[in-house]
Amino acid sequence: MTARDLALAPIAEKVARNERLTRDDGLALFNSWDLLTIGGLADEANRARNGDRVSFAANQHINPTNVCVLRNTCVFCSFARMPQEDGNYTRSLDEVFAEADAAHDNPTREFHIVGGLHPKLRLSYYLDMFRGLKQRHPDVHIKALTAVEVAHLARLERMPVREVLAAMREAGVTSLPGGGAEVFSPAARATIADKKLSGDEWLAVHREAHRLGIPSNCTMLYGHVETMADRVDHLLALRALQDETGGFLCYIPLAYHPDHNELGEALGRSGTATTGCDDLKNIAVGRLLLDNIPHVKTHWPMVTPFISQVALGFGCDDLEGTVVFERVYHEAGAATPMWLSYDQIIELVRGAGKEPVERDSLYQTVRTFEDWVPGRASARPAGPAGPSFKIEHRRAAAARGQGRGRALPVLSSVVAELE
Ligand code: V47
């Protein structure tokens, strides 16, 4: 393929030779204006690996609690609440089971379970949840708890991370989601997620999981204060761990949403999420640098189903699934639908000229759709009914007049105002 930006010509040759890209190549890609060349190269790399297949899981997101001890220091997050803050919630196990029961009349294959770092919820709460879900829905895979939640439970229980992971696996967890990675750069992390576990600690939890035979996903949160070098270094750290363990199934770039959180306010970004070009570039560069991770997923609740459809031609072979009810990004201003039906997902994939494949959490094929008749799919619910399932946006700390922990470089003016 001929690059229009001449800086990309050597990279195009490497992609054609299936040669590993370097840090400088990553920087050249992120710094280039030539989106179509970058997308074309990523499409080439993806087709060589996955052909025209695009997979999705019929999944259901469940967020057991939004109470989080990092509420005041993860300034990019709009989901978390203090224990006494308006809008805080913690589900009983019966409530979680009732929410999951929406799966009975629907073809759910995966529960995606992530939430806040609750100061009091113990490991036994989560293990009972996993066992109860497995008992009620034996065929549904459980993808649960980010590395951050696992490390939090290990601290709370004074147990090694390895033992927490082994207990989760025993209770029915199939894989770990990729959240909590944010961006590994210590400088960016100090600004956006000061008290969260470090990049090395995040990688250590995934390394432990992989050693135990628990595969996982990985993510990068982009579009906030990170530099292009931060992005490349983050991707190279993921690639290095994958060389070591082979345990990552999928990479998902996560587009920062700036509404109802302190970072968006401090940056003056409320209402302005990432651009379509940057969303597509992050997908494509992820595909090109992560030559050892089998799948790249586009997360339509964040970047819109429209951008996700285009992303399928920019190196992506996996699409976020049916979801049912999404809180993390909708709290932060995402204006996308809460869920997509089977029909909508199949149409979206076919509209991109690709072949839809339903998969399970381990990327095994569940079904293909040659004989699919639109309209016959069981409709997905619009989320469980009831007031606690509505999104009630958090008021940012400044508006509430409550202070955050300590001053961070980029946010110092906002913090001064708060203190
Ligand atoms: O770690 C939080 C992100 C993640 C915002 O493995 C935000 O399949 C954008 O784990 N703007 C949690 N992003 C979600 C997660 C996940 C998501 C999708 C797929 C998978 C998977 C896992 O959500 C957090 C953080 O990076 N997040 N706040 C925000 N304002």
Boltz pocket constraint, residues with backbone or C-beta under 6 A from the ligand:
constraints:
  - pocket:
      binder: B
      contacts: [[A, 76], [A, 77], [A, 78], [A, 79], [A, 114], [A, 146], [A, 176], [A, 177], [A, 178], [A, 179], [A, 180], [A, 181], [A, 182], [A, 217], [A, 218], [A, 219], [A, 221], [A, 252], [A, 254], [A, 255], [A, 256], [A, 257], [A, 258], [A, 259], [A, 261], [A, 299], [A, 328], [A, 329], [A, 332]]
      max_distance: 6.0
